[in-house]
Amino acid sequence: MSRYTRDQVKAMTRDEYESAICNELNAAGFRSEFQGKYFEYEPDEFVFGGAIAFDPNAVNYLKQIGLIDNGKCPMCSEREEDLQYKLQNQNNGAVYHVCKSCYKKYAQHERAKRGCCSCLVIIVIIALLIWGIVKLMN
């Protein structure tokens, strides 16, 4: 069912690639949801990393027609022969391959998120200890 060959995808400019992703998803009936309203996908530099990456059906559809995992990073449109880095959305299981640069950006973002959560856990533990001490003193 692949409509796009590796050579076709690799030859696309960033604008052509983003437009192809949006046009194919819109034609197949996929929509982006925002605050309970549904919109057609519009090409921009964050189109894949936005709502599409969170929709496993859209990701799988794009794989089937050959627009993803076919010689171009869906996050930045960088051409690479072999995209070796795999991202998986932890909420819904959507899996796709990206370039090294996008993988590193994602990994840094995830580390920052985990670091932030660790700080919150420590603050909560300290607050509970202080509350317990105050309760014992009363």
Stockholm file with secondary structure:
# STOCKHOLM 1.0

chainA/1-138         MSRYTRDQVKAMTRDEYESAICNELNAAGFRSEFQGKYFEYEPDEFVFGGAIAFDPNAVNYLKQIGLIDNGKCPMCSEREEDLQYKLQNQNNGAVYHVCKSCYKKYAQHERAKRGCCSCLVIIVIIALLIWGIVKLMN
#=GR chainA/1-138 SS CCCSCHHHHHHCCHHHHHHHHHHHHHHTTCCEEETTEEECCCCCTTTTTTTGGGCHHHHHHHHHTTSSSSSBCTTTCCBCSCCCEEEECTTTCCEEEECHHHHHHHHHHHHHHHHHHHHHHHHHHHHHHHHHHHHHHC
#=GC SS_cons         CCCSCHHHHHHCCHHHHHHHHHHHHHHTTCCEEETTEEECCCCCTTTTTTTGGGCHHHHHHHHHTTSSSSSBCTTTCCBCSCCCEEEECTTTCCEEEECHHHHHHHHHHHHHHHHHHHHHHHHHHHHHHHHHHHHHHC
//
